[in-house]
Amino acid sequence: MKVILRQNHESLGEVGDVVIVKDGFARNFLIPRKIAYAAVKGNILALEEEKKNISKKKEQEMHVAEKLAVELEKISVTIPVQVGEEDKIFGSVTTQMIADVLKEKGHEIDKRKIEIDEAIKSLGIYSVSIKLHPNVAAKVKVWVVRE
């Protein structure tokens, strides 16, 4: 059965690709989950309209992410932590701690989007990357200070 993909699928392809799959796979999995629909003339026309909407939406998301990245570049985050001998931190600074401080400053960032290169286990200044969009990332300075 020929189907048109409405979403990216790991093993089948990208949005808009026309692929041939087994009938049962299409009827029982792809079509009910709105991953694909049957490749008939009317659906091909609907696909063109859907592609336009998706491209506009992606462009708008990219623009919003770029604006947010510019704002985040200006911010520095201070995280007070308890330290032991030789200024070693008890535990480490986590992405959740950084997300909480950013939330206090008015930026709601999901902790899964924050990328720490290596564990922060001592006092100092660190640069942390925040992945806002697949093509947009912002760097935030994190100051780890004694509590």
C-alpha positions as CSV (number, residue, x, y, z in Angstrom):
1,M,0.0,0.0,0.0
2,K,1.3,3.5,-0.8
3,V,1.1,6.0,2.0
4,I,2.3,9.6,2.5
5,L,4.2,10.3,5.7
6,R,2.8,13.1,7.8
7,Q,5.6,12.9,10.4
8,N,9.2,11.9,10.3
9,H,9.6,8.2,10.9
10,E,13.0,6.6,11.7
11,S,12.7,3.7,9.4
12,L,10.4,5.0,6.7
13,G,11.5,8.6,5.9
14,E,10.7,12.3,6.1
15,V,7.5,14.2,6.1
16,G,5.9,14.1,2.6
17,D,7.7,11.0,1.4
18,V,5.5,8.5,-0.5
19,V,6.5,5.0,0.7
20,I,5.2,1.5,0.1
21,V,4.4,-0.5,3.2
22,K,2.4,-3.6,4.0
23,D,-1.3,-3.1,4.1
24,G,-1.7,-4.2,7.7
25,F,1.1,-1.9,8.9
26,A,-0.5,1.0,7.2
27,R,-4.1,0.2,8.4
28,N,-3.3,-0.8,11.9
29,F,-0.4,1.4,12.9
30,L,0.5,4.3,10.6
31,I,-3.0,5.6,9.7
32,P,-4.6,5.4,13.1
33,R,-1.7,7.2,14.8
34,K,-1.8,9.9,12.1
35,I,1.8,9.1,11.0
36,A,0.7,8.6,7.4
37,Y,-2.3,8.5,5.2
38,A,-3.2,6.7,2.0
39,A,-1.6,8.1,-1.1
40,V,-4.7,9.1,-3.1
41,K,-5.1,12.3,-5.2
42,G,-7.0,14.3,-2.6
43,N,-4.5,13.5,0.1
44,I,-1.5,14.5,-2.1
45,L,-3.1,18.0,-2.4
46,A,-3.7,18.1,1.4
47,L,-0.1,17.2,1.9
48,E,1.1,20.3,0.0
49,E,-1.0,22.5,2.2
50,E,0.2,20.7,5.3
51,K,3.9,21.2,4.2
52,K,3.3,24.9,3.9
53,N,1.9,25.1,7.4
54,I,4.7,23.0,8.8
55,S,7.4,25.2,7.2
56,K,5.7,28.4,8.5
57,K,5.5,26.9,12.0
58,K,9.1,25.8,12.0
59,E,10.2,29.2,10.8
60,Q,8.3,30.9,13.6
61,E,9.7,28.5,16.2
62,M,13.2,29.2,14.9
63,H,12.6,33.0,15.2
64,V,11.3,32.7,18.8
65,A,14.3,30.5,19.7
66,E,16.7,33.0,18.3
67,K,15.2,35.8,20.3
68,L,15.3,33.8,23.4
69,A,18.9,32.8,22.7
70,V,19.9,36.5,22.5
71,E,18.2,37.1,25.9
72,L,19.9,34.1,27.5
73,E,23.3,35.1,26.3
74,K,23.1,38.2,28.5
75,I,22.2,36.3,31.6
76,S,24.6,34.9,34.2
77,V,23.3,32.5,36.8
78,T,24.7,32.3,40.3
79,I,24.3,29.0,42.2
80,P,25.2,28.9,45.9
81,V,26.4,25.5,47.0
82,Q,27.7,23.9,50.2
83,V,31.4,23.1,50.0
84,G,33.8,21.0,52.1
85,E,37.6,21.0,52.3
86,E,39.5,22.4,49.4
87,D,36.3,24.0,48.0
88,K,34.9,20.7,46.8
89,I,31.1,20.7,46.3
90,F,28.9,18.1,48.1
91,G,27.5,16.4,45.0
92,S,27.4,18.4,41.8
93,V,25.5,21.2,40.1
94,T,22.6,19.7,38.2
95,T,20.6,20.8,35.2
96,Q,17.6,21.1,37.5
97,M,19.4,23.6,39.7
98,I,20.2,25.7,36.7
99,A,16.6,25.5,35.4
100,D,15.3,26.6,38.8
101,V,17.5,29.7,38.9
102,L,16.5,30.5,35.3
103,K,12.9,30.2,36.2
104,E,13.4,32.7,39.1
105,K,14.8,35.1,36.5
106,G,11.7,34.7,34.3
107,H,12.8,32.1,31.7
108,E,11.0,28.8,31.8
109,I,13.6,26.3,30.4
110,D,13.2,22.5,30.5
111,K,16.0,20.9,32.3
112,R,16.5,18.4,29.5
113,K,17.4,21.2,27.1
114,I,20.4,22.2,29.4
115,E,23.6,20.5,28.4
116,I,26.5,20.4,30.9
117,D,29.7,19.2,29.2
118,E,31.3,17.7,32.3
119,A,30.1,17.5,35.8
120,I,30.4,20.7,37.8
121,K,32.0,19.6,41.1
122,S,34.0,22.7,42.2
123,L,33.6,26.4,42.6
124,G,34.1,28.7,39.6
125,I,32.6,30.0,36.4
126,Y,31.3,27.6,33.8
127,S,29.7,28.0,30.4
128,V,26.5,25.9,29.9
129,S,24.8,25.3,26.6
130,I,21.0,25.4,26.3
131,K,19.5,23.7,23.2
132,L,16.5,25.8,22.4
133,H,15.9,24.5,18.9
134,P,17.7,21.9,16.7
135,N,19.6,24.7,15.0
136,V,19.7,27.2,17.9
137,A,21.7,27.0,21.1
138,A,22.5,29.6,23.8
139,K,25.5,29.8,26.2
140,V,24.8,30.8,29.8
141,K,27.5,31.6,32.3
142,V,27.0,29.7,35.6
143,W,28.8,31.1,38.7
144,V,29.1,28.4,41.3
145,V,29.8,30.2,44.6
146,R,30.1,29.2,48.3
147,E,26.8,29.3,50.2
